[in-house]
Amino acid sequence: MPGPAFAEGDAVSLHPIEDEDHEFIQRYRNHPDVRVPLTDTRIRTLGDVAESVEEDDYRFLICVDERSESTENASGDAGPASSVDDEDGDDPTPVGEVAFAYVHQEGERGALMYWVAPEHRGNGYVTEATELFLDYAFRECGFHKVTARVLASNEASAGALEKLGFQQEGRRRENAVVDGEREDMFTYGLLAREWLN
């Protein structure tokens, strides 16, 4: 059961990660449809998850409530009744995670990482959750820049970053291995002044 909402949007909310969320994170970070696009092939135990969460100040669970998911129309847009408020006592449903994979000098530059469980993709959750996260990183924490890396074949992730205003800054040739083949990665960056304007 996720802890109290840290930030709320129209369809998603961000929650600090609690001990009982570790199993959800472990299950999906070990799922090939999540770990391969993250270029992180290390299989995690519950202990690995607990240790990584304990050491990370910028890591949040992405959640939706049941009404939000059930009111989406065929195009993936939320219907008018969508809300992350917990009016009838139902716990929000975890669907993914957004975080800084690492921070270069506190408050200076953070490397963005996000994922959503395969069955929840295509609903705009990554974009909205990342928007909430970026507001926190730039407005409250004072970060100067947020960076991200994306596999060249991951058009959905690149599209989400570009929609949020990230600029492609480079291409790392044959920087990752996917299904035994070398693949290029794109690097992206977003400056505080670009986000806050």
Buried (B, 14 or more C-beta within 10 A) or exposed (E): EBBEBBBBBEBBBBBBBEEEBBEBBBBBBBEEEBBBBBBBEEEBEEEBBBEBBEEBEBBBBBBBBEBBBEBBEEEEEBEEEBBBEBEEEEEBBBBBBBBBBEBEEEEEBBBBBBBBBEEBBEBBBBBBBBBBBBBBBBEEBEBBBBBBBBBBBBEEBBEBBEEBBBEEEEEEEEBBEBEEEEBBBBBBBBBBEBBEE
